[in-house]
Amino acid sequence: MTKAFGLEIEKSLDEVYSIQKKFLKGIDIMLNLSNTESDITPKDLVYHEDKMSLFHYRPVVKNPCPVPTLIVYALVNRQYMMDIQQDRSMIKSLLEQGLDVYIIDWGYPGPEDRYVTMEDYIDGYVDNCVNIILKETGKEKLNLIGVCQGGTFSAIYTALHKQKIKNLVTMVTPIDFDTKDGLLFVWGKHLNIDNIVDAYGVVPGSFMNAGYNLLKPFQLLLDKYVGLFNNLDQQEVVENFVRMEKWIYDSPGQAGETLRQFIKDLYQDNKLAKGEFELGGRKVDLKEIDMPLLNIFAEYDHLVPPSSSKPLNDLVSSKDKEMISFPVGHIGMYVSSRSQVEIAPKLGSWLLEHSADSKDIKPKGKK
């Protein structure tokens, strides 16, 4: 084999040719992508208010669960992470298990929404959605699944409106903000949120994303692109990458007054865990949560560390409460292979089991 400057020429040329071939195939794949859509599980709009929409997924079994389930997602990202693609859709899995699923789409706040508060979101939008579902289904209670910040909202809502909640599920949910395990929690304690909100009004999603990227800069800004290049000739890998990138950068702005209260009252003063948080002049006591609780967290979560999620089980008064973790990250909870094999089946079976004895169908004629 010919050598020059210590290099095996033929081998080096083969490697260059292989890289070039992979690159050209990757370019062809990128130029002809056709399967990068998300949020395609069939659903119907049942309620709309301001920027918020409530959707009902069409059941796929003959006799779905008698208790409807409402999913409350975080404000900072789009809810279709749970329906990112059909072979990795938590929504699709829950429907196939027999759940009757609704979800809130928060939409995209505009400048006119800068004064929308946590009270507006929780006592307004969430409560209105709950009431619409109960009226439409003829039930007195529903199951509530809260995801990330949506889980915090759901815990607050349940503590104030427990008569409407059959079972509560929290997923990767921050509750106790007095932790130093996550960099986001350390930053949050020292963030001058007043200056940010006063400057922007509605804080842009791009601003929020920049902060999240700095939490894991090498992995989020470099490693993933190296991984893409290494698999550039694999169509499925490229499609998955594009689909995820579209979701990541599809980031709504944040209503300033809601973000201000969330940072100051929770990240900085930890009022919810202390029992000092107030919404609309009412003290939020998590001990009011006495229905069955399933608290799910991710062991490798860099956004919401387990130490923030686990205390919920000690703060509620539920006798039937379960806490379970999975060896995944924050997003892996919904898009990993483990999500389909373990997490969604566990969530679905728990809700079905705890809804099986439902007696909360309203008598005919009762309003």
C-alpha positions, 0 to 999 in steps of 0.5 A, a space after each residue: 500500500 502506497 504511503 506518503 507522510 505516514 498516511 496510507 494513500 489508498 485508505 485515505 482516498 477510500 475514506 474521502 470517497 466514502 464521506 463524499 458519497 455519504 454527503 451527496 446522499 445526505 444532500 439528496 435526502 435533505 432536498 427531498 424530505 417528505 415525512 417530517 410532519 408532527 401533530 397528525 393524530 386525528 383530533 377535533 377543535 371543541 373550544 377556543 378562547 383568545 389564543 388557546 384551543 382545546 382539542 379532542 382526539 378521536 377515540 380509536 377503541 369502541 368503548 373508551 375509558 369512562 373518565 375523560 383525560 385532559 393534558 395540560 402542557 407547558 407554556 414554553 414549548 408546543 404540546 405536539 411533542 407528545 405526538 411528534 410522529 406516529 411511531 413515537 406518539 405518546 398520544 397515539 399510544 394512550 388512545 390505543 390503550 383506550 383513553 379518551 384524550 383532550 389536550 390544550 394548545 396554548 397558541 402563540 401570545 402576542 403583544 396584547 397578552 403581556 398582562 395575562 397572568 397565572 390566574 388567567 391561565 389556571 382559573 381561566 383557561 384551564 378551568 374553562 376547558 375542564 368545564 367544557 369537557 365535563 359538560 360535553 361528556 356528562 361527567 363530574 370529574 376528569 383525569 388531569 395530566 400535567 407536563 413540566 410547567 403544565 404539571 405545576 399549573 395542574 397541581 395548583 388547579 387541582 388543589 383549588 378545584 379538587 372536586 373536578 379531578 378524578 386522578 392527577 398525573 404529573 410528568 417531569 413537573 417542578 414543584 420544589 424549586 429550592 434545589 441546586 441540582 439543575 442549572 436552570 434552578 440556580 440561574 432562576 434564583 438570580 434572574 432579574 426577571 423584572 428587567 426582562 419582562 419590562 423590556 419585552 412585555 411578551 418574552 420571545 421564544 428565541 430568547 428563552 431558547 438561547 437560555 436553554 441551549 446554554 444549559 448544555 451547550 456542547 450537546 445542544 449546539 454541537 454534538 447533535 449536528 455531528 451526530 446528524 453528519 455521521 448519519 446523513 445518509 440515513 433517511 429516517 435519522 434525517 427526518 427525525 432530526 428535522 422533525 425535532 428541530 422544527 419542534 425545538 424552534 417552534 417556541 411561543 413567546 411568554 406572557 410577561 406577567 405570567 413569567 414574572 410571577 412564575 420566576 419570582 414566586 416559584 423559582 426565587 421564593 419557592 412559595 408553592 412548596 412552602 404553602 405560601 403561593 396565592 392565586 386570585 387571593 386564595 392560598 394554594 395548599 397542596 394538601 388539598 390534593 387527596 385523589 390518586 396521584 401518579 408522579 413521573 420524573 426523568 432520572 437524567 432530566 437537565 431541565 427539571 431535576 428529580 429533586 424538584 419533582 419528588 417532594 410532591 408526594 410528601 406535600 399532598 394528602 393522597 393515600 393512593 399515590 405512586 412515584 416512578 422514574 425512568 432512565 431518560 431525559 426531559 424530552 426522552 420521556 416522550 420520544 424515546 423508545 422507552 417512552 413507547 415500551 414502558 412509559 406510555 403503557 404505565 401511564 395508560 394502565 394506571 389511568 385505566 385502573 384508577 378510572 374503572 370504578 368511576 361513578 361520576 356520570 351525572 344523572 340525566 337532567 342534571 346540569 
